[in-house]
Amino acid sequence: MRFVLLLVPAVAVVGAYQYVRHEITSGQPSIVLPQPRPLLSDPIDWSKQQAGLGFKLDQKELQRMQGENLARQIQESTQRMQDSAAYIRNPTGMRWHGLPPH
């Protein structure tokens, strides 16, 4: 009688394991989630957007701005490297005030 009482929970655990294994390996989703509608159905046509706003992007102006940004980045990097070199040469010197360059 004891053997039967111990066998019943073991059979239940094995049955639950087999069921879960079958559900996982079946590849089917266990719950179905609603699919939302797509937010954008067509690609954006920027020429229509610019016409609606009343201005047009000037390619020469964009290139000039990109050139200015690049020159500013180069200048900032050069200054940072010069500051780092000065700090490395004399980290505790009187010329340096404040935190080391980042």
C-alpha angles and dihedrals in degrees: 000000000000091000091056092049091053093044096057097065091043091053090048092052092048090048092050090048092051091049094050091045090051092049093049096046095043092078093221118126113249092214129031115226120200113251114229122226115263113264096217120032100173131042115259115259104210094191090065091047093053092048091052093052094050100239137089128215112245111218093205091052091049091051091048091051092048090050091051091049091049092049090049091050091050091049093050092047092049091050091048091050091049090050091049091049091050091049092049092050094050114007096168097035126128092244095067119078125177133007122341115264116276 
